[in-house]
């Protein structure tokens, strides 16, 4: 890799050095930038040809440079002769102006090291093309190395040389004197141009007389650059020291022979013995037969034989040669016409351009691109000729690669895209839109091509709008989706709504129907279909166009119309249209067929949906019945616990309402049993079952181990205090007769069941614990009211402690066994089921259920004795009566008795039973 880079670097350095040394100091470099060495030409291929550009205009040129180092081996007078000969040839070429002669753009400039002049852009000399690569760079360009002359190029090139000689012989009265492949230059467009007038001879007679051309005798002692090439020289130059116009025609014959013989001339000349060589050549020419010219095409073979005739008068002149049938080729004639195009008027040009599409397929691509395309694009400046030239340019574009199209054709089409007159320009572009969109880069499509289509849709000419709408579907697949959605479709809709032409409106609908497949489903449903309802006209053609769009959207696999769209928008629009009076029988039948098809699909889809919903409901119903029949025992237990929870939640209200809530709860439970469970109820049931299972799997709670305190045997006689309290309470009851029996309830502690069923303690201030785990707590559901743990359930004047309530027979409390409290002072060495005798005494059958009415009818002492045992320390509450009942009913019973309730983690605060003030003071605080 490194060696290749070094080689490339050395090559570039050498080329740069050659260019620098070749033109260093020459005045040509002031106005022109000299580029790469591309070819060689002139007598002996002595001139090096470089690419170049003019600094001021950036115009491309060719720079011919003669390096004086080539003649260092000669003596000074010989150098001067060579320099004079070269100067004479360039000066003569500069004075002559003709399309068949090489055009000089900057005259000869001489410096100490070189001669240089500038011409039109050049490709190579004919000698280089035929394989003579003398004085070329070491790395020959592949363009020259692989160059192949096509027949049409050869024919037209020789015709151009003949025309150039005709100009010299007839108009200038000059003999070129050195017509060789070295002095025939192929320019950038492939045209053959004559140069090398170093040995030209002008007529010595006045113009009105027959021309006479003086000739110099051949001097073999002169340098080769001071003599013409003898291999292409007529015999009379050497043998009779004479020349005439026919001498150039002999040279043309030898050039034709060399072109068809791979660059080799017909005779090889020994320059050391030139006279003997020409004498031998003369004998061969006199016996020249067709067998010696087999490499030449048969149709020109006889003419070449005449050109090589020994007698100059027998040779055809240049004007006769331009008219031989060999040059009467359609390609050569076409190229010749292009070279004379500037001489034609618009009518002649239009006729020629109309027939050109038939000729172009017969010509080689390189000839078309090099010779014909530049001539065609030069006519774009003439608006009247654009409709005739443009089809040929686009035909050439089809044969070009994308790179060639972008480089050679697209820059020339840019101004034409913006022309709106004549209207045929838009027509031609629209017909070739697929070509433009295929080969034009995306940026140019958005900037040049699509704006032209938009202008055509908005054109005032109805014909252009119709044509554009007809052509758009042919290239719709090549337009990017955003451009179609945001620019093309809105203009088609505007053309349909705003036009007064029925044809434009119908074509707009047809165009939309054809490009539906390139659109998005939801864009069609949200944008195209609502647009159909805005069309004002009711002509049959318009209605059938609307129907066609509906049908295409409805039946297309990718699009389709939703059931909701069918029912809400499409059918309400189509059905009124179907009964328009303008429709004939066939059109009405088409409407009805589409409507029936839509209704059928609407019915099918919606029926399928309803059947599926019905099946799902049936499956759900059967699943509910199965779940009710196969409910596991844990679910039943959970359900029973839930019912207990509800009973306890409402027990406080039952005390106040006399059992009405209990009846309602029983009715609700019966109603739930009769009704099937909903999905939410099933989920709740499953959660309750899951929580019950978790509680079953938990380890039994272990009571806290603490040092037992010996029970205090001494008890205080509270008879006097109790009698005083009863007396005070009786007097208070008589003074406030409207107060119900439940008014003595003050507050409910949140300490659990152990507060309700406490063991006997003394009347001193002591903390009571519930015997549960410190982390176990019970949350009150449905209540946000905090409960003061220091308050007692019931209080009155001088009432001692907490009273007990007889609630009748309780439900089974087997689930609460782990929550019962052992009696104070008992040893807890081993874990065993707690004693339930206290609960049995409370809820046993020996205590009949007492209703609130019965309690209220008893005497104060009797009523209080139902609740207050004699072994309770006194305490008074301070909260409102209604709050006491609700908190007592739900917090004390409902929450602690619910095994499925999720308890939060908070430590149970100790409850302190203290001696309070009298009940009368509390009641005064409560009721004012």
N, C-alpha and C positions, 0 to 999 in steps of 0.2 A: 504493500500500500504506500509506504513511504517513497519507494523508488518511482512509483507512478506519479505521485505528487511532485517529486523532484523533476521528473521528465516534463510534466505539464508546466511547471514553473519555468524551466529552462526554455521550453517552446514559446511561452508567452513573452518571456524576457527577450528572446531572439527576434520574435515578430515585432515587438515594440522597438527594439533597437534598429531593425531594418527600416521600419516606417520612419523612425526619427532621423536616421542617417540619410534616408532617401529624399526627404523633403526639408531637411533642416536648413533654415535660412531662405527658403524659396518664398517669394512674395505671395504665392497661392495660399500659403498657410495663414495669411492675415485675414482672409475672408472665408476660408473653408477649413473645416475639421476633417483631417484625414483618418480613415478607419483601417479596415482589414484589407490585406492583399488578397484579391479574389481571382485575378485572371492576368493574361498577357496578350498583346496584339501588336499590330503594325509590322513593318518590314523586318523579318528575322525575329519576330516576337520580342523586339527590343524594349517595347513599352510595358512597364508594369502598371496594372490597373488596380486601383484601390477604391473601396467604398468611401464616400464622403458626404458631408452635409454643409450647406451654406449657413454660416453663423447667424446672419441677420434674419433669414426666413425659415431656417430649418429644412430647407428644400433638399431632397436627396440628389446627389450628383455622383459622377465617377471621376476620379482623379488619375490622369495618365502621367506617369513619372518615368523619365529616362535617366538612369543613374550613370554618370560619366565614368564611374569606375570600370564599366564594361569595356571601355576603349582605352584603358591605360596602356595596353600592349602596343598600341599604334604610335607612329611618329606624330609630331605636332601637326604637320600639314594634313596628315590623314585624319587626325581627330577633327580638325577644322572642316574638312570635307564632309565627314559624317554629321557633324553638328549642323552644318549648313543644309545638308540634305533633309535632315529631320525637321529643321525649322521651316524649310520651304513647304514640306508636306502639310504641316499643321497650319501654316499661314494660308495656304491654298484652301484647306478644308474650312477654315474660319470664314473665308470670304464667300463660300458657296452655301446656299440655303435650299434644301430640298428634303421632302419627307423620306427619301431613300438614301440620304447622306447623313452621316453621324453629325448630330447637332452639337456645336461647341458653345458652352455657356460661359467660359472664361478663357481668354486667349493665352497663348504660350507665355510662360514666365521662365526666365533663366537665372540661375544662381551659380555660385562657384562649383557646386557639386551635382547639380541636376537641371533638367528641363521638366516643366510641368505645365499642364493645362487641364481644364475641366470640361466635361461633356454631360449629356443626359445620362441617367442611370444605365449601367451596362451589366449584362450577365456574364458574357465571355465572348471570345472570338470564335469564329467557325473552326479554326485550327484546333483550339482547345477542346471544343465539343467533339471533333473527329479524332481526338486522341493525341494530339501534339501538345505536351505539357511543359515545353521548354519555358524557362524563366518564370515558372510558377513556384509558390511556396512548397516546402518539403511535404507538408501535410495538405494534400490536394482536397479541396472541398468535395464531399459526396455528391453535391448538386451537379458538379461538372463531371466527376468520375463516372457517375451512373446515368448521365444524361443520354436520352435516346430521342433521335429526331423522328417524329411521325411523318407519314407521307404528306399530309396536308401542310405541315411545317416546311418540309423540303420543297414541295411544289411552290408554295407561296413565297418562300424565301428566295428561290431562284427567280421567280417572277419579279420580286422586288429588286433584285440585283439587275435584272434586265431593264426594268423601268428606270433605275438609277443610271445605267449606261446610256439608255435612250435620252435621258435628260442631258448628260454630258455631251453626247455626240450631236444631238440636234439643237439644243438650246445654247450650250456653252461653247460648242465647237472645240471640244477638248478630248484628247485621248488619255485615258487613265494611265496606262503603261505598266501597271503592276497589279492586275486583278488576280488575287490569290486568297485562299482561306484565311491567311493571317490578316488581310486587310478588309475582311468582312466581319462586322461586329454584330452580335445578337444583343439587343438592348433588353431592359428589364421586362418588357412586354413580349419579347420573343421576335420582334421585327428584325430583319436583316438590313444592316446599314453599311454603306461603303465608306472607307477611310483610306489613308496611306497614299496621298497624292505626291509622294516624294519625286516620282519620275513622270508626272503628267506632262503632256505636250499640248500646247494650245496652237490653234491654226494661225499660220503666218499671213494668210490672205485676208483681205477685207471680208466682212460678213456676207456681202452679196455675191461673192465669188465662191467657187468650190473650195472647200478647206484643204489646206496643205499643211502637213505636220512634219517639221524637221526632226531628224533622228540622229542621235549620237552613236558613234561607233563603240562597240563593246570593248572595254579596257579591262583585261583580266588582272592587271596590276592594282586596280583599285580595291579598297576593302569591300567585303561582301555587303556591308550596310549601305555602300554607295552604289550598288548595282541591284536591279530587280531580280526576282527569283527566276532563274532560267528554266526551271521545270514547268512553269506556267506561261512562258514567253513564246510568242509566235516565231516561227522560223525566219521570217523576213527580217526581224531585228538583227539577227546574227549574219545571215547569209547575204542579204542585199542592203543592209543598213537603211531600212525604210520602215515606216509605221503609218498606220491609218486606223480608222475606227474599226475595221475588220480585225485588226490585231487584238483589240480588246475582246472581240467576239470569239477568237480562238482561245483566249485565256478563259472566257466563260465556259467554253466547251470542256476544257481541262478541269475546271472547278466542278462542273456537273459530274464528270467522270469520277473525281476524287470523293465527292459526296456519296456516291453510290458504291464506292470501292473502299470504304473504311478509311478515307483520308489519304490514300496512296495515289499519286499522279499516274498518268498513263505512261510516261517515259521518265526514266532516271537519267540525269545529265551529269557527265563528268566535267566538273568545273575547271579542271586543269587543262583539259583539251576540249574546249567548248565547241570549236568549229567541227571537229570530227564527230562529236556527239550529235550535233544538229544535222550534219550530213546523213548520218545513219538514221536519225529520226525522220528526215525528209523521205527517205526510201520507204520506211515503215508506214508513214502516213499515206503515201501514194498507193500502197497495197492494203490499206486498212479495210478490214471486212467486218461483217456483223459478229463474227465469232470472237473478235477482240473486245466487243462491247456487251458481253453477256450479262455483266453485272448491272447494266443500265436498264431501266424499264423499257419494255418494247415500244410503248407509244411515243417515247422521246428518243429512241435509239437512232433513228434516221436523222433527226435534227442534230444530234450530237456529232454524227458522222459528217454532216455538212459543216458544222462549226469547226471541225478539225481538218478540214480540207486544206491542201497545200496552197491552192489558189485563193487569195483573199476575196476576190469578187464573187466566188461561189458561196461564201459564208453568208448566212442570214444576218441582217442587221438587227439592232436591238429592238426596234419597233416591231419588226416581223416576229421576233421571238416571243414578245409579250402576247401574241395572238395565236400561238400554236395550240392545238387541241389538248396537249398535255397540261396546260395551265387552265384549261376550261373545266375545272373541277368545282363542284358545288362549294366545298370548303374553302378553296382558294378564292373563288369569286366572292364568297361571303366576307372573308377577311379583307379582300380588296375593297369591297363596298364600305366596310367600316372605316378604312383608311381615308376614303373620300367622302365620309359622311358629312363633314362640315360644308361640303359644296352643295348638299341637297336641301330642298325646301321641305316644309312640314308634310305636304301631301306625299312626296316620294318617301320620306322617312316612315310615315305611318304605313304605307303599303309594304315597305321592306320589313318593318317590325311585326306586321301581321303574319308574314310567312316565315319568320325566324324560328318559331317553336318547332317547325317541321325539320329544320336544318340542325338545330342544336344537338339532338341525339346522335347525329352522325359524326360529330366532332369530338376529338379527345378532350378529356377534362382539363388538362393543363392548358391547352390552346384556348378553351373557353374562358378559364379563369384569368389567364395572362392577357389575352388579346381582346376578347369580346366583352367581358364584364366591365372593365374600365370604360369602354366606349358607351356601354348602356347606362351606367350610373352617371356619366357626364351629362346625359340628357335629362336628368331629374331637375335641372335648373329651368327647364322649359315645361311649365305646367300642362300645356296642351299635349305634350308628348308622353307625359307620365302614364296615362291609361294604356298606351301602346307598349311602353318600355317595361312597365312593372310586371306584367305576366312573364316576360322572358327572364327578368331578374329572379323572380320567385322560382321559376323552373330551374334555373342554375342553382339556387339555394337548396333545392331538393337533392341535388347530387353532391353537394358539399358536406363535409363533416361539420360537426357543431363548432369546432375551433375555427375552421375556415369561414363559416358563416358569421361568427362573432367578429372575426378579424377583418374580413373583406366586405361583407354585405350589410351587416347590421348598422355600422356607422353611416352608411349611405341612405339607409331607410329611415333613419331618425327624423329628418325634416319632412319626409313624405307622410309619416304617420299623422302629422298635424294638419295636413291639407284636407280641406273639406270640399273643395271644388277642383276639378269636376267630380260629380258624385260617383263616377265609375271607379274612382280610387278606393272608396269605401267598399264598393262591391267586390273588387278584386281581393282586397285584404280579407274580407269576410269569407270569401270562398277558399282562401288559403290559410284560414285561422289555425287549423290543426298544425300546419307547418310552422307558423310563427310561435305558437305556444310550445311546440316540441323543442325547437332549437334556440329560442330566445331565453336568456337567463331570467330567473324569477324577478330580479329587480327591474329589468327592462320591461317585463310583462306588466308589472304594476304601474310603471311610469309611462309607458308608451302604448302598449298593445291594448290593454283593457280600457284605458281612457278613450281610445278610438271606438271601441264597441259601445261605450256609454254615449258617446257623441252620436253614434248612429241611431241608438234607441231614442235619443232626444232630438233627432234631426227634424226639421220642418217637413221634409219630403216623406209622404206616406209610403212611397215605393221603397225608400231606404229602410224605413221602420219595418215594413213587411219582410223585406229581404233579411234584415238582421234577425228578426224573430224566427224566420225559417232556418237560419244557419246556426244559431246559438246551440240547439241540441246536438249538432254534429261534433262540437268541440267542448261540450259541457264537462266531459270527464277530465279535461285537461286544466280546468280552472280550479284554483285552490278554494277550499270550502269557505273560509272567511270572506274572500272577495265575492263569491257567489251569494252568500247570505246577506252581506252588508251593503253591497253595491249593485249587483246585477239584478237580484230578485226585486228590490224596491223599484228599480227603473222599469222593469217589466210590468209591475203592478200599476205604476203611474201611467205608463203607456196605455194600459187597458182601461183605466178609469177616466183619463183626461181626454182621450182621443174622440173625435167625432166620426171616425171611420169604422164601419162595422168590420171590415177586413182586418184592421189592426187589432181590434178587440178580440176577434175570434182567434187570430194568430197568437195573441198573447196567452190566451187560455190553452191553446194547443202546445205552445212552447213550455208553459208551466207543467202541463201534463207529461211532456216528454222528459223533463229534467227532474221530475219528482224522485226518481230512483237515486239521484245523487245527493238528496237532501236528508236531513235527520228527521226521524219520526216525530219528535215533539215539536220541531220547528214547523213541520207541515200541519200538525194539529193546532198549534197555537197561532200560526201566522197565515198560512195559505188558506185553510178552510174558512176562518172568519172573513178573509178577504172576499171570498166568493159571495157572501151575503151582502157585500157593499156594491156589487155591480148593478148599475141602474137599469140597463136595457133588458127587455124580455123577448128579443128576437129568437126564433128557433135555433139558429146556429149558436148563439151565445148560451142558451139553455142547455143544448147538447154538449157544449164545451164544459159547462159547470158539472153536468152529469158525468162527463168523462173523467174529470179530476176526482170527483167523489168515488167513482167506481175504481179508478186506478189506485187510489189510496186505500180503499176498502179491501181490494183483492191482492195488493202487493204483500209479499211475504215479509219484507223488512219493515214496511210502514204499518198498515192496518189502522183501523179506527176503534177506539175503546168503546165498551158498552155504554158508558156514561155519555160519551160524545154522540153516539148514535141516537140515544133516547132524548138527549137534551138539546142538540143543535142540528144534527144532520137531517134526521127525519122530519123535524118541524120545518126545515127549509125546503126539503125536496118535495114533500107532499103537496104544498100549495103550487109549486112550480109545475107539477105533473098535470095539473088541470088547467094550464094556460090555454087560452083559445087558439093561440098561434100554432100549437103543436099538431102535427098530423097523427094518423093512427100508429104508424111505425114508431114515431118518436115517443108517443104516449106509452106504447108497449115497452119501449126501452126503459122509460122512467119506472113503470110499474114493476118490471122484472128486477131492477136494482133495488127498489123499495122492498119488494117481497124477500129478496135475498138478505137484505139488512135485517128485516123483521125476523126472519127465520133464525139468523145467527143470534140476534138479541134474545129471542125466546129460548134458544138452546143454551146459551151461556148462563142466562139468569136461572133457568130451570135447573141446570146442573148445580149452580151455586146453592139454590134452596134445598135441593135433594141432599147435598153434602151436609148442609146445616141440620137438616132433619135427622139424618143418620147420626150425626154427632150428638144431637140432643137425646135420641133414643139410647145410644150407647152410654151417655152420662146417666140417664135415668135408671137403666139396668144396673150400672155400676153402683149407684146409690143404694138400690134395693139389696144388692149383694153385700155391700159393706154393712148395712144395718143387720142383716141376718148373720153375718160372720164376724161380729164384733168380739174381739178377745176379752178375756176376763179382766185384763188390766184396764181396758177401755171402760168397761162397766164400772170398775172401781173408781176410775178417774171421773166418770160421769156422776157416780154417787157422791164423790167428794165435791164435785162442782155444785151439785144440788145442796149439799150441806153448807157449802160456802154461801150460796144464795140465801138459805134459811137464816144463817147467822148474820148475813149482811142486812137482812130486813127485820131481825128480831127486835131491835130497838124501836123501829117504827110500829111493829106489832103491839108492843106494850102500850103505845099511845093510841093506836087506832082500833084496839080491841080485836085483833085477829084478822082485820080486813086484808092486810098485806099477805098474810099466810094463805088466805083463800086465793088471792090473785096469783101468788107464786105457784100454788098447785094447779091453777088453771093454765098458767103459762107453760108449766112442765108438761101438762097433758097435751097442750097444743103442739109443743115441740115434738112429743112422741108421735102425734098423728102426722105432722108435716115431715117431708123428706129433708135431709140435711143439705145445706148449701155447701159450696166449695170452701167458703171461709170458715163455716162451722166445722167442716171436716178437718181443715188445717188446725183450728183451735183444739179440736178433740185429740188430734195426733200429738200436738205439743203437750197437752195435759198428760197424755199417756206416757210420753217420753219423760216428762218431769217426774211422774210417779215411779217410773222404772229407775230413774236416777236416785230417788229417795230410798227405794228399796235396796239398791246396791250399796248405799252408804253404810259406814260402820255406825253402831249405836253410839250416841253421845255419852261421854263420860262426865259425871258431875265433878265439880271442882273439889279437891281434897283440902280440907281446912281443919283446924283444931276444934274439936267439938266443945261447945260451951255447956256447962252443966245447967240444966233447967232450974229456973228459980221457983222454988216450991211456994214461996210466999205470994199470995194473991191479995189484991186490994179489994175491999168491999165497995162496990160502985152503986149500991142500991140507992143511997141518998141522992147521989148525983143524977142517976137515971130518973128518979122520981121528980127531981127538980126540972129536968129537961122535958119530961112528959107534961108537967104542969104548964111550963112555958109554951110548949108547942100547942097544947090544947087551947090555951088562951089566945094564941096567935091564929089558930084555925078558926076560932069563933069570930075574931075581928076581921079576917079576910076569907069570907066564905067561898069566893070564886076561885080560890087557888086549888088546883087539883092535887091529887096525892103525889104526883110525880114532881111537884115543885121542890121537894126536899133534896132532889138529886143535884149535886153540884158539879163534880168533874170526874173524869174517868182517867185513871193512870194508865200509862202504856207499859206496865210491867208484866203483863201476861196473866195467865190463869192463876198463878200462885198468889196474886194479890186478891183475886176473887175468893179464893178458898184458903185463907191464911191459917196458920197454926197459932195457938195462944202464945202471947208474949206479955211482958209486963208493961206497965204504963210509962216507963221511962223512955227517953228519946233513943231510938235504935233504928239502924238501917235494916231494911228487909230486902233480901235478894230473891230472885225468882227461881234459882236453882238451875238455870239453863246455862249453856255455853255463852261466854262473854261475846263471842262473835255472832251469835244467833240473835236476830231481831225480827220483828214483824212489821210490815209496812201496811199502813191503812189505805185501802183502795177507795177511791172516790172522795177522799177528804183531804183538804189542804190545811186544815186547822191544826196547829200544834197542840199537844196535850201536855199540861204541866205534870210531871211525874210526882210532884210533892203533894198533889191534891188527893183527897179521898173520894170514894164513890158517893157516899151519902153523908150528910152532916146535919146536925140540928143543935138545939141548945143543950150544951153539956153532953152531947152524944159521944159515946166512947168508941173510937176506931171505925173500922170498916164493917159494914153490915153485910149479911149474906142474903141472897135471893133464892127463892124456890121457883124454878121455871117449869116444873113438871118433868115428865119423863124425857130424858135426853136421848138423842140417837146414839148409835153405837160409836164408841170412842176408842176402838182398838188401834186406830192409826195414831193416837195421841200418847200411846204408852211410853214412847221414848222421850216425850216432853214433860212427863209428870215429875213432881218434885218430892224428894224424900223428906221425911220429917226432920226438923232441926235436931241436931245432936246425934243422929244415927251414924254408925260407923259404916264406911264404904270401902271395906277391904276388898270385896269382890262384887262384880256387877251382877245384878239380878233384877227382875221386873219390879217396878215400884208398887207400893201398896195403893190400891184403888179404893180402899174402904171409905176414905173421906169423900170421894166423888159419889160412891154408892149411897152414903148417908144423905148427901145433898140432893141427888137426883132419884133416890130410891122411891119405891111406891108408897112408903109410909107418909110421904109429904104430898098431900093432894095439891093439884094445880089450882092456884087462886087467881082469879081474874082481877083486873084493876077496879072494876065496879064493886066487887066484893070487898076489896081492901078499903076502898073509900068509905064503905058503910060501917066498918068496924070502928071501935073506939080507938083513940090515939095510942093508948098503951098496947092494946091488942095488935094494932097495925104495925107498930114498931117492933113488937116481939116476934113478928113473922120474919123479920130480917136481921135483928141485931142480937148477936150472942153476947153473953156477959163478959167474954175474955178479950175485948178489943180495946186498944188505947184510943183515947179521944182525938178527934181531928175535925177541922171544919174546912169546907170548900168555899170558893169565891167566884166561880164562873156562872154564866147564865143557865137557866133551867133547860132550855131547848138544846143547848149544846151538850149538856150533861147526858141527856138521854141518847142523842145520836152517837156521841162518842162512846158511851157505854155499850150501846147496842151493836155497833159495827167494829169499833177498834178492839174492845175487850173480847167479844165473842167471835165475830165474823173473821177477823184477821188471824187471831191466834189459833183458832180452831181449824183453819184451812190448811191441809197438808200440802196443797199444790201451789200455795202462794210463794212467790220468789222473794225471800227475805233479803234485805240489804245488810251489809256488814257494818254494824255499829255496836259499840259496847252498851250494855244495859245499865242505865244509871240507877243507883240505889234509891230506894224510896224511904223517906224518913217520916215516921208517924209521930206527929207532935200534938201537944195539947193546944187547942186553938181557943178562940173567943167563943162567946155564946152563939147559939143558933139564931137568936132574935137579932143580934147585931148583923149577922151575915144576911139575913132576909131583909133587914132595913137597907143594907147596901145594895141588895139586888133589886128591890122593888120600891126604893125610895121611902 
